[in-house]
């Protein structure tokens, strides 16, 4: 039967551990004003509205075969108004959206969707024997790229170092009206960020704008209002026989049409909520010791109050954009106890408590509290403010309730996983998903797996078992939970009454 092939990484922790151990490579108040010091309106992330009535969405026809492995998974079932699965027929893969079979291709490379889940997109290719064409499918539009143009999904390792590769698929703007992707032209061996704009359900042609060309680019991100794109860009340098220590590459963060200062590496650009400032992590160019060369950059300001950083994590803005926080790892020569290194979270201009390793901080909805995971020795735990939680073999990033009074998180102990809500430990399963709070913060729902079967757990109530289940949604009054489910070749929209 059809199975979801790609397992999503449990939040940024998976990326962080890869960067910490593979790359091993301050405090700043964030600017929030626009031109003339006038505060800018902050666009809100769109909400997904789903129905709370059960229905059979569709069935995979018997003539359809299981698909090959697809990056990003083979099923999208988080919105019954826009759901999809990948299948094959006569050796050709295709995507079925809302029971409508799409065109057949030689390869489907990646599936992705808009922030509000209203539009599904994917990258498809024809073989060289069939012309070697690349297509970007967005909604009901199939857009052929130029001859010799393909989409780089971020497989290059120049940007991160240490042979590390992280996916960089096409991305929608917050309003879903634009899509940015990494364009690669075979004849030039150059890359650029291309931005497509249009109505994905209208036959009117789209517009495509290409940015400046570089040797490689990575991870384009839109500003909240969708007017600006930021991304990492790199350029190779010829090694000089007279200077063996000279850098062989430089990297910058490009914001709109403005290229930032050169670094040995620059990664993970993040916009503040108003879209007026970009923060990112960088490695100083020409620094004699790579174990003390990491910095955070916010706008045009480099972190200078902290030295000896072997690693800086992805910056995170507070909800109002006035404060920035990020995890760091400091080198041994700066430590009094001579440990190899230790980590702490920087919030504004303040250093947090020191641990062996720390994860990406999470702000409460009102921005007054911060929580993150941390590790000492072989044990992990959650830190909330200046308080540490219970120790487990592994924990995942915490989630705040809407009122900011409670946190919930996934934990693992002795090969069993469970969800912690406040200080209450839930039932054990073989695997659990990220917890989702009800609007009033009193209820929590999450995916769980027992053996090969999945179910939705809402407080003390367990839903029926399926081959797979997807993201749970609470109704506005918290009385019902809706979610997608797959059983064999059937795709369902299910509802649990939690009253």
KOLSENU-782996 format. One line per field, with one value per residue (C-alpha): residue number from 1; residue in three letters; z, x, y. Coordinates in nm, 4 decimals, always signed. Layout:
seq NUM,...;
type ala,...;
Z Z,...;
X X,...;
Y Y,...;
//
This chain:
seq 1,2,3,4,5,6,7,8,9,10,11,12,13,14,15,16,17,18,19,20,21,22,23,24,25,26,27,28,29,30,31,32,33,34,35,36,37,38,39,40,41,42,43,44,45,46,47,48,49,50,51,52,53,54,55,56,57,58,59,60,61,62,63,64,65,66,67,68,69,70,71,72,73,74,75,76,77,78,79,80,81,82,83,84,85,86,87,88,89,90,91,92,93,94,95,96,97,98,99,100,101,102,103,104,105,106,107,108,109,110,111,112,113,114,115,116,117,118,119,120,121,122,123,124,125,126,127,128,129,130,131,132,133,134,135,136,137,138,139,140,141,142,143,144,145,146,147,148,149,150,151,152,153,154,155,156,157,158,159,160,161,162,163,164,165,166,167,168,169,170,171,172,173,174,175,176,177,178,179,180,181,182,183,184,185,186,187,188,189,190,191,192,193,194,195,196,197,198,199,200,201,202,203,204,205,206,207,208,209,210,211,212,213,214,215,216,217,218,219,220,221,222,223,224,225,226,227,228,229,230,231,232,233,234,235,236,237,238,239,240,241,242,243,244,245,246,247,248,249,250,251,252,253,254,255,256,257,258,259,260,261,262,263,264,265,266,267,268,269,270,271,272,273,274,275,276,277,278,279,280,281,282,283,284,285,286,287,288,289,290,291,292,293,294,295,296,297,298,299,300,301,302,303,304,305,306,307,308,309,310,311,312,313,314,315,316,317,318,319,320,321,322,323,324,325,326,327,328,329,330,331,332,333,334,335,336,337,338,339,340,341,342,343,344,345,346,347,348,349,350,351,352,353,354,355,356,357,358,359,360,361,362,363,364,365,366,367,368,369,370,371,372,373,374,375,376,377,378,379,380,381,382,383,384,385,386,387,388,389,390,391,392,393,394,395,396,397,398,399,400,401,402,403,404,405,406,407,408,409,410,411,412,413,414,415,416,417,418,419,420,421,422,423,424,425,426,427,428,429,430,431,432,433,434,435,436,437,438,439,440,441,442,443,444,445,446,447,448,449,450,451,452,453,454,455,456,457,458,459,460,461,462,463,464,465,466,467,468,469,470,471,472,473,474,475,476,477,478,479,480,481,482,483,484,485,486,487,488,489,490,491,492,493,494,495,496,497,498,499;
type unk,unk,unk,unk,unk,unk,unk,unk,unk,unk,unk,unk,unk,unk,unk,unk,unk,unk,unk,unk,unk,unk,unk,unk,unk,unk,unk,unk,unk,unk,unk,unk,unk,unk,unk,unk,unk,unk,unk,unk,unk,unk,unk,unk,unk,unk,unk,unk,unk,unk,unk,unk,unk,unk,unk,unk,unk,unk,unk,unk,unk,unk,unk,unk,unk,unk,unk,unk,unk,unk,unk,unk,unk,unk,unk,unk,unk,unk,unk,unk,unk,unk,unk,unk,unk,unk,unk,unk,unk,unk,unk,unk,unk,unk,unk,unk,unk,unk,unk,unk,unk,unk,unk,unk,unk,unk,unk,unk,unk,unk,unk,unk,unk,unk,unk,unk,unk,unk,unk,unk,unk,unk,unk,unk,unk,unk,unk,unk,unk,unk,unk,unk,unk,unk,unk,unk,unk,unk,unk,unk,unk,unk,unk,unk,unk,unk,unk,unk,unk,unk,unk,unk,unk,unk,unk,unk,unk,unk,unk,unk,unk,unk,unk,unk,unk,unk,unk,unk,unk,unk,unk,unk,unk,unk,unk,unk,unk,unk,unk,unk,unk,unk,unk,unk,unk,unk,unk,unk,unk,unk,unk,unk,unk,unk,unk,unk,unk,unk,unk,unk,unk,unk,unk,unk,unk,unk,unk,unk,unk,unk,unk,unk,unk,unk,unk,unk,unk,unk,unk,unk,unk,unk,unk,unk,unk,unk,unk,unk,unk,unk,unk,unk,unk,unk,unk,unk,unk,unk,unk,unk,unk,unk,unk,unk,unk,unk,unk,unk,unk,unk,unk,unk,unk,unk,unk,unk,unk,unk,unk,unk,unk,unk,unk,unk,unk,unk,unk,unk,unk,unk,unk,unk,unk,unk,unk,unk,unk,unk,unk,unk,unk,unk,unk,unk,unk,unk,unk,unk,unk,unk,unk,unk,unk,unk,unk,unk,unk,unk,unk,unk,unk,unk,unk,unk,unk,unk,unk,unk,unk,unk,unk,unk,unk,unk,unk,unk,unk,unk,unk,unk,unk,unk,unk,unk,unk,unk,unk,unk,unk,unk,unk,unk,unk,unk,unk,unk,unk,unk,unk,unk,unk,unk,unk,unk,unk,unk,unk,unk,unk,unk,unk,unk,unk,unk,unk,unk,unk,unk,unk,unk,unk,unk,unk,unk,unk,unk,unk,unk,unk,unk,unk,unk,unk,unk,unk,unk,unk,unk,unk,unk,unk,unk,unk,unk,unk,unk,unk,unk,unk,unk,unk,unk,unk,unk,unk,unk,unk,unk,unk,unk,unk,unk,unk,unk,unk,unk,unk,unk,unk,unk,unk,unk,unk,unk,unk,unk,unk,unk,unk,unk,unk,unk,unk,unk,unk,unk,unk,unk,unk,unk,unk,unk,unk,unk,unk,unk,unk,unk,unk,unk,unk,unk,unk,unk,unk,unk,unk,unk,unk,unk,unk,unk,unk,unk,unk,unk,unk,unk,unk,unk,unk,unk,unk,unk,unk,unk,unk,unk,unk,unk,unk,unk,unk,unk,unk,unk,unk,unk,unk,unk,unk,unk,unk,unk,unk,unk,unk,unk,unk,unk,unk,unk,unk,unk,unk,unk,unk,unk,unk;
Z +0.0000,-0.0411,+0.2475,+0.3382,+0.2497,+0.3897,+0.7654,+0.8542,+1.0794,+1.4305,+1.4166,+1.3900,+1.6437,+1.3739,+1.1702,+1.4781,+1.5691,+1.2102,+1.2114,+1.5561,+1.4848,+1.1090,+1.0590,+1.3991,+1.2955,+2.1197,+2.2057,+1.9821,+2.0147,+1.6875,+1.4830,+1.4364,+1.2703,+0.9020,+0.7160,+0.9264,+1.2457,+1.1699,+1.2960,+1.0171,+1.0237,+1.0833,+0.8495,+1.0346,+0.9328,+0.7543,+0.9363,+0.7874,+0.8265,+0.8061,+0.8329,+1.1308,+0.9492,+0.8582,+0.4955,+0.2626,+0.0473,-0.2115,-0.2934,-0.4903,-0.8043,-0.8260,-1.1474,-0.9643,-0.8308,-0.5249,-0.6019,-0.5765,-0.2848,-0.3065,-0.1119,+0.1217,+0.1319,-0.1006,+0.0740,+0.1703,+0.3871,+0.6214,+0.4351,+0.2885,+0.0395,-0.1039,-0.0546,-0.2725,-0.3179,-0.5596,-0.7626,-1.0733,-1.3805,-1.6527,-1.4794,-1.4905,-1.1635,-1.1260,-0.8541,-0.7814,-0.6277,-0.5010,-0.6933,-1.0205,-1.1866,-1.2957,-1.5934,-1.6032,-1.5792,-1.5633,-1.2104,-0.9301,-0.7228,-0.4324,-0.3052,-0.1113,-0.0222,+0.0555,+0.4184,+0.4338,+0.2676,-0.0113,-0.2957,-0.3618,-0.5715,-0.6966,-0.9134,-1.2021,-1.4751,-1.8090,-1.8902,-2.1214,-2.3821,-2.3641,-2.3851,-2.0320,-1.9362,-1.5804,-1.4763,-1.1761,-1.1049,-0.8889,-0.8296,-1.1717,-1.3556,-1.5141,-1.5812,-1.8094,-1.7241,-1.9903,-2.1905,-1.9947,-1.6696,-1.3717,-1.0049,-0.7450,-0.4286,-0.2194,-0.2751,-0.2995,+0.0143,-0.0434,+0.1690,+0.4882,+0.4751,+0.6053,+0.3185,+0.4800,+0.2561,+0.3652,+0.1433,-0.0068,-0.2073,-0.3717,-0.1169,-0.1215,+0.0077,+0.3128,+0.0962,-0.1419,-0.4473,-0.5190,-0.5285,-0.5096,-0.6264,-0.6990,-1.0749,-1.2275,-1.5894,-1.7194,-1.9861,-1.7443,-1.4391,-1.2411,-1.0009,-0.9246,-0.7204,-0.9461,-0.8229,-0.9984,-0.9466,-1.0665,-1.0008,-0.9707,-1.0836,-1.3712,-1.7276,-1.7521,-1.7878,-1.4831,-1.4533,-1.3666,-1.2353,-1.1930,-0.9376,-0.9835,-1.0729,-0.8305,-0.8209,-0.5817,-0.3791,-0.0999,+0.1070,-0.0289,+0.2238,+0.1725,+0.3965,+0.5776,+0.3236,+0.0290,-0.1275,-0.0585,-0.0791,+0.1243,+0.0605,+0.1012,-0.2015,-0.2614,-0.5048,-0.5594,-0.5567,-0.7485,-0.5124,-0.5515,-0.5550,-0.3580,-0.0840,+0.0182,+0.3208,+0.1157,+0.1130,-0.1744,-0.1378,+0.0047,+0.1005,+0.1587,+0.2449,-0.0336,+0.0677,-0.2307,-0.4671,-0.1920,-0.1324,+0.2239,+0.3479,+0.2595,+0.5049,+0.4918,+0.5307,+0.5778,+0.6420,+0.7500,+0.6873,+0.9011,+0.8660,+1.1684,+1.1839,+1.0179,+0.7335,+0.7915,+0.9359,+0.8432,+1.0908,+1.0097,+1.1269,+0.9712,+0.9864,+0.9817,+0.6700,+0.7185,+1.0895,+1.2082,+1.4252,+1.2829,+1.6355,+1.7434,+1.4232,+1.4397,+1.4842,+1.4612,+1.2276,+1.2724,+0.9975,+0.9562,+1.3091,+1.3976,+1.7437,+1.9161,+2.2855,+2.2635,+2.1551,+2.1012,+1.9439,+1.7685,+1.6539,+1.6343,+1.5794,+1.3741,+1.5122,+1.6356,+1.6651,+1.9429,+1.8252,+1.8294,+1.6616,+1.9312,+2.0693,+1.9097,+2.0612,+1.9401,+2.0739,+2.0756,+2.1487,+2.3040,+2.2635,+2.5394,+2.5719,+2.6951,+2.9598,+3.3187,+3.3653,+3.0394,+2.8998,+2.5219,+2.4715,+2.6207,+2.5005,+2.6143,+2.4695,+2.4097,+2.4568,+2.3701,+2.5439,+2.8102,+2.8221,+2.9604,+3.1833,+3.0511,+2.9444,+2.7206,+2.4255,+2.3793,+2.1114,+1.9281,+2.1692,+2.1427,+2.2501,+2.4253,+2.2269,+2.4227,+2.4001,+2.7771,+2.8213,+2.6413,+2.6433,+2.4768,+2.5057,+2.6612,+2.7221,+2.9969,+2.9648,+2.8194,+2.9457,+2.7857,+2.9388,+2.8764,+3.0127,+3.0773,+3.1883,+3.4645,+3.5523,+3.4204,+3.3705,+3.4243,+3.2544,+2.9736,+2.7116,+2.4507,+2.4244,+2.1347,+2.1114,+2.3382,+2.2234,+2.4195,+2.4830,+2.3283,+2.6640,+2.7232,+3.0605,+2.9673,+2.7520,+2.5916,+2.4299,+2.3037,+2.5179,+2.4955,+2.7715,+2.7331,+2.3666,+2.4431,+2.3506,+2.5179,+2.5430,+2.8498,+2.9119,+3.1937,+3.4434,+3.3421,+3.1466,+2.8873,+2.7839,+2.6181,+2.2458,+1.9949,+1.8408,+1.9048,+1.6993,+1.7945,+2.0385,+1.9282,+2.1852,+2.1769,+2.1385,+2.5153,+2.5995,+2.8081,+2.5568,+2.3622,+2.0563,+1.8803,+1.6456,+1.7992,+1.6668,+1.8294,+1.6315,+1.2673,+1.3396,+1.3936,+1.5934,+1.7268,+2.1022,+2.2608,+2.6348,+2.7741,+2.4579,+2.1861,+1.8308,+1.6057,+1.4502,+1.0835,+0.8552,+0.8892,+1.0421,+0.9836,+1.1609,+1.4139,+1.4250,+1.7145,+1.6504,+1.7749,+2.0919,+2.1475,+2.1415,+1.8287,+1.6623,+1.2860,+1.0949,+0.7783,+0.7848,+0.5422,+0.5632,+0.2855,-0.0374,+0.1270,+0.2286,+0.5042,+0.6900,+1.0459,+1.3519,+1.7243,+1.9658,+2.2814,+2.4979;
X +0.0000,+0.0950,+0.3035,+0.4347,+0.7986,+0.9707,+0.9537,+0.9617,+1.2480,+1.1266,+1.1542,+1.4840,+1.6545,+1.7522,+1.9098,+2.0816,+2.2466,+2.3670,+2.5158,+2.6729,+2.8509,+2.9087,+2.9888,+3.1610,+3.2516,+2.5735,+2.3460,+2.1662,+1.8406,+1.6534,+1.5528,+1.1762,+1.1152,+1.0722,+1.1717,+1.1340,+1.0941,+0.7344,+0.6271,+0.5351,+0.2236,+0.3126,+0.1414,+0.0011,+0.0619,-0.2500,-0.4741,-0.6008,-0.9771,-1.1024,-1.4501,-1.5554,-1.7685,-1.6388,-1.6204,-1.4430,-1.2225,-1.1280,-0.9832,-0.6729,-0.7874,-0.6649,-0.4725,-0.2540,+0.0759,+0.2731,+0.5057,+0.8843,+1.0415,+0.9542,+1.1306,+0.8788,+0.6544,+0.3949,+0.0749,-0.0595,-0.3685,-0.3741,-0.6531,-0.9552,-1.0050,-0.6528,-0.5191,-0.2894,-0.1035,+0.1636,+0.1134,+0.2460,+0.0891,+0.2838,+0.6046,+0.5202,+0.4713,+0.2057,+0.0305,-0.3409,-0.4928,-0.8524,-0.9115,-0.7899,-0.4947,-0.2190,+0.0167,+0.2606,+0.6348,+0.9535,+1.0247,+0.8464,+1.1220,+0.9521,+0.6067,+0.5405,+0.2404,+0.1454,+0.1424,-0.2388,-0.2440,-0.4646,-0.2224,-0.0084,+0.3062,+0.5663,+0.8785,+0.8669,+1.1100,+1.1216,+1.4168,+1.6917,+1.5584,+1.2263,+1.3929,+1.5262,+1.2646,+1.1875,+0.8362,+0.7063,+0.3441,+0.1521,-0.2170,-0.3728,-0.0770,+0.1994,+0.4883,+0.7708,+1.1082,+1.3446,+1.5445,+1.8593,+1.7118,+1.6533,+1.5647,+1.8349,+1.6785,+1.9839,+2.1921,+2.5167,+2.7310,+2.9346,+2.7002,+2.7182,+3.0517,+3.1478,+2.9619,+2.6323,+2.3279,+1.9941,+1.6907,+1.5996,+1.2788,+1.0642,+0.8844,+0.5573,+0.5214,+0.2992,+0.0067,+0.0619,+0.0806,+0.4518,+0.6937,+1.0740,+1.3067,+1.6765,+1.7290,+2.0318,+2.1403,+2.3519,+2.5340,+2.6458,+2.6931,+2.5386,+2.2461,+1.9967,+1.6806,+1.3749,+1.0419,+0.7192,+0.4039,+0.0544,-0.2862,-0.2328,-0.5889,-0.6085,-0.4895,-0.3242,+0.0565,+0.2740,+0.5619,+0.9135,+1.1929,+1.5507,+1.7928,+2.1689,+2.3750,+2.6140,+2.8081,+2.5431,+2.2485,+2.0491,+1.7299,+1.5353,+1.2855,+1.0161,+0.9579,+0.6211,+0.4586,+0.6043,+0.7790,+1.1389,+1.3402,+1.6525,+1.8920,+2.2485,+2.4778,+2.8298,+3.1128,+3.4142,+3.7583,+4.0592,+4.3301,+4.6465,+4.9806,+5.1194,+4.8539,+4.7615,+4.5695,+4.3473,+3.9770,+3.8521,+3.4947,+3.3037,+2.9400,+2.6941,+2.3297,+2.1368,+1.8260,+1.6249,+1.8845,+2.1364,+2.4329,+2.5632,+2.9241,+3.1425,+3.1961,+3.3542,+2.9977,+2.6619,+2.3437,+1.9803,+1.8450,+1.5404,+1.3156,+1.1787,+0.7959,+0.7769,+1.0068,+1.2450,+1.5459,+1.7203,+1.9255,+2.1549,+2.4534,+2.7964,+3.1597,+3.4227,+3.6383,+4.0103,+3.9772,+4.2775,+4.0724,+3.7502,+3.6507,+3.6142,+3.4902,+3.1077,+2.8926,+2.5311,+2.4420,+2.1270,+2.0698,+2.4041,+2.5247,+2.7605,+2.7585,+3.0681,+2.9963,+3.0547,+3.3824,+3.5091,+3.1927,+3.2428,+2.8811,+2.5834,+2.2329,+1.9469,+1.8316,+1.4724,+1.2807,+1.0302,+0.6667,+0.6897,+1.0328,+1.2081,+1.4278,+1.6348,+1.7521,+1.9819,+2.1756,+2.5558,+2.8460,+3.1571,+3.5086,+3.7204,+3.9791,+3.7069,+3.5764,+3.7023,+3.6470,+3.8257,+3.5387,+3.5692,+3.2804,+2.9497,+2.6269,+2.3857,+2.1052,+2.1542,+1.8434,+1.8876,+2.2167,+2.1980,+2.3652,+2.1580,+2.2562,+2.5405,+2.4760,+2.6615,+2.4309,+2.1208,+1.8532,+1.6666,+1.4719,+1.0936,+0.9188,+0.5823,+0.3005,+0.3408,+0.7214,+0.7759,+0.9019,+1.1498,+1.1784,+1.4280,+1.5738,+1.9154,+2.1525,+2.3993,+2.5874,+2.3474,+2.0260,+1.8010,+1.5404,+1.3383,+1.4444,+1.1658,+1.3031,+1.5512,+1.3848,+1.4871,+1.2389,+1.2638,+1.5462,+1.4830,+1.6845,+1.5595,+1.3221,+1.1959,+1.1333,+0.8556,+0.5247,+0.3530,-0.0208,-0.2001,-0.2010,+0.1672,+0.1016,+0.1736,+0.4271,+0.3999,+0.6728,+0.7668,+0.9989,+1.1642,+1.2709,+1.3843,+1.2776,+0.9239,+0.7875,+0.5214,+0.4002,+0.4553,+0.1919,+0.3008,+0.4342,+0.1945,+0.3312,+0.1061,+0.0771,+0.3688,+0.3812,+0.6418,+0.6349,+0.4523,+0.4152,+0.4290,+0.1553,-0.1156,-0.3018,-0.6734,-0.7629,-0.8187,-0.5014,-0.6783,-0.6575,-0.3709,-0.3864,-0.1078,-0.0297,+0.0901,+0.2088,+0.1692,+0.3494,+0.2557,-0.0718,-0.1292,-0.3971,-0.4819,-0.4629,-0.6664,-0.6101,-0.7279,-0.9202,-0.7677,-0.9025,-0.9298,-0.6178,-0.5209,-0.2263,-0.1435,-0.2897,-0.2040,-0.2033,-0.4893,-0.7022,-0.9193,-1.2552,-1.2861,-1.4676,-1.2250,-1.5023,-1.3876,-1.0622,-1.0428,-0.7616,-0.6758,-0.6291,-0.5305,-0.6434,-0.5106,-0.6164,-0.8807,-0.8273,-1.0517,-1.1276,-1.2063,-1.3472,-1.3186,-1.5753,-1.3767,-1.6638;
Y +0.0000,+0.3612,+0.4865,+0.8274,+0.7846,+1.0893,+1.1312,+1.5012,+1.6016,+1.6744,+2.0532,+2.2303,+2.0045,+1.7570,+2.0362,+2.1759,+1.8457,+1.8031,+2.1490,+2.1079,+1.7854,+1.8083,+2.1743,+2.2324,+2.5358,+3.8373,+4.0217,+4.2726,+4.4560,+4.4176,+4.7213,+4.7443,+5.0797,+5.1449,+5.4580,+5.7702,+5.5668,+5.4730,+5.1313,+4.8913,+4.6698,+4.3062,+4.0564,+3.7572,+3.3983,+3.2735,+3.0280,+2.7045,+2.6641,+2.3063,+2.1468,+1.9358,+1.6803,+1.3346,+1.2251,+0.9848,+1.2099,+0.9508,+0.6112,+0.5207,+0.3348,-0.0265,+0.0453,+0.2988,+0.1663,+0.2804,+0.5727,+0.5874,+0.7725,+1.1436,+1.4156,+1.5766,+1.2693,+1.1185,+1.2294,+1.5744,+1.5290,+1.8308,+2.0122,+1.8279,+2.1127,+2.0587,+1.7087,+1.5016,+1.1756,+1.0520,+0.7327,+0.5542,+0.4025,+0.2247,+0.3289,+0.7020,+0.8969,+1.1658,+1.3660,+1.3308,+1.6468,+1.6339,+1.3091,+1.4668,+1.2964,+1.5352,+1.4975,+1.2077,+1.2770,+1.0767,+1.2027,+1.3893,+1.5474,+1.7264,+1.8242,+2.1467,+2.3629,+2.7216,+2.8448,+2.8346,+2.4874,+2.6247,+2.5449,+2.2371,+2.2584,+2.0161,+1.9929,+1.7442,+1.6429,+1.4700,+1.2463,+1.3662,+1.1273,+1.3151,+1.6567,+1.6983,+1.9558,+2.0735,+2.1779,+2.3671,+2.2748,+2.5246,+2.4626,+2.4007,+2.5590,+2.3516,+2.5907,+2.4710,+2.6203,+2.7491,+2.4966,+2.4116,+2.5455,+2.3191,+2.3648,+2.3078,+2.1634,+2.2470,+1.9344,+2.1351,+2.1301,+2.4477,+2.6555,+2.4578,+2.2819,+1.9381,+1.7669,+1.8648,+1.8879,+2.0329,+2.0619,+2.4003,+2.3433,+2.6131,+2.8301,+3.0256,+3.3794,+3.4226,+3.5377,+3.2409,+3.4724,+3.4193,+3.1264,+3.1485,+2.8724,+2.8166,+2.8329,+2.6573,+2.7033,+2.4189,+2.6220,+2.8950,+2.6706,+2.9560,+2.9843,+3.2592,+3.2964,+3.3130,+3.4517,+3.3482,+3.5539,+3.4760,+3.3279,+2.9519,+2.8753,+3.1258,+3.0487,+3.3931,+3.3475,+3.3986,+3.6467,+3.5302,+3.7528,+3.6301,+3.7713,+3.8157,+3.5100,+3.3406,+3.0151,+2.8866,+3.0129,+2.8528,+2.8792,+3.1780,+3.3187,+3.5814,+3.8805,+3.8603,+4.0962,+3.9022,+4.2017,+4.0959,+3.7756,+3.7010,+3.4130,+3.2905,+3.3242,+3.1993,+3.2589,+3.0376,+3.1961,+3.0691,+2.9495,+3.1547,+2.9754,+3.2706,+3.2460,+2.8924,+3.0245,+3.2565,+3.1609,+2.9465,+3.0757,+3.3698,+3.3928,+3.6750,+3.7202,+3.8912,+4.0896,+4.2066,+4.3497,+4.4302,+4.1992,+4.1972,+4.1767,+3.8793,+3.5930,+3.2493,+3.1198,+3.2894,+3.0930,+3.0864,+3.4391,+3.5240,+3.8311,+4.0138,+4.0175,+4.3609,+4.2510,+4.5423,+4.3535,+4.0276,+3.8257,+3.5339,+3.3321,+3.3783,+3.2653,+3.5381,+3.5570,+3.4952,+3.4185,+3.2123,+2.9746,+2.8258,+2.7201,+3.0842,+3.2475,+3.2240,+3.5341,+3.6458,+3.9323,+4.1406,+4.3937,+4.5671,+4.4867,+4.2040,+4.0512,+4.1833,+4.1322,+3.7554,+3.5970,+3.2461,+3.1087,+2.7757,+2.7696,+3.0070,+2.8724,+3.0120,+3.3501,+3.3831,+3.7120,+3.7804,+3.8141,+4.1951,+4.1897,+4.3950,+4.1164,+3.8445,+3.5167,+3.2410,+2.9395,+2.9339,+2.7018,+2.8549,+2.7175,+2.5628,+2.8397,+3.0736,+2.8323,+2.8309,+2.4571,+2.3669,+2.1616,+2.1132,+2.3574,+2.4588,+2.6089,+2.8753,+3.0868,+3.4573,+3.6733,+4.0396,+4.1244,+3.8545,+3.5137,+3.2282,+2.9381,+2.7222,+2.3628,+2.1161,+2.1859,+2.4013,+2.4154,+2.6875,+2.9130,+2.9502,+3.2713,+3.2670,+3.4348,+3.7606,+3.7467,+3.7582,+3.3996,+3.1751,+2.7959,+2.5612,+2.2131,+2.1561,+1.8672,+1.7784,+1.4538,+1.1956,+1.3581,+1.6192,+1.8493,+2.1642,+2.5021,+2.7544,+3.0892,+2.9984,+2.6658,+2.3236,+2.0403,+1.6661,+1.4765,+1.2273,+1.0415,+1.2879,+1.5838,+1.7930,+2.1677,+2.2971,+2.4462,+2.7253,+2.7342,+3.0367,+3.2175,+3.1336,+2.9726,+2.6105,+2.4292,+2.0873,+1.8792,+1.5339,+1.3208,+0.9810,+0.7413,+0.3791,+0.3620,+0.4824,+0.8255,+1.0399,+1.3997,+1.6170,+1.8892,+2.1190,+1.8650,+1.5848,+1.2881,+1.1273,+0.7611,+0.5825,+0.5027,+0.3913,+0.7403,+1.0682,+1.3866,+1.7519,+1.8579,+2.1044,+2.3183,+2.3960,+2.7679,+2.8089,+2.6143,+2.3499,+2.0647,+1.9043,+1.6773,+1.4862,+1.1994,+0.8722,+0.5366,+0.1961,-0.0757,+0.0028,+0.1836,+0.5574,+0.7385,+1.0840,+1.1377,+1.4206,+1.4415,+1.1060,+1.0125,+0.7911,+0.7959,+0.4868,+0.3356,+0.3906,+0.3221,+0.6917,+1.0079,+1.3711,+1.7089,+1.7539,+2.0731,+2.1922,+2.3581,+2.7176,+2.6045,+2.3147,+2.0543,+1.8685,+1.7650,+1.7077,+1.5347,+1.3454,+0.9685,+0.6935,+0.3331,+0.1101,+0.2888,+0.5102,+0.8733,+1.0087,+1.3302,+1.2237,+1.4022,+1.3244,+1.4683,+1.5478,+1.6749;
//
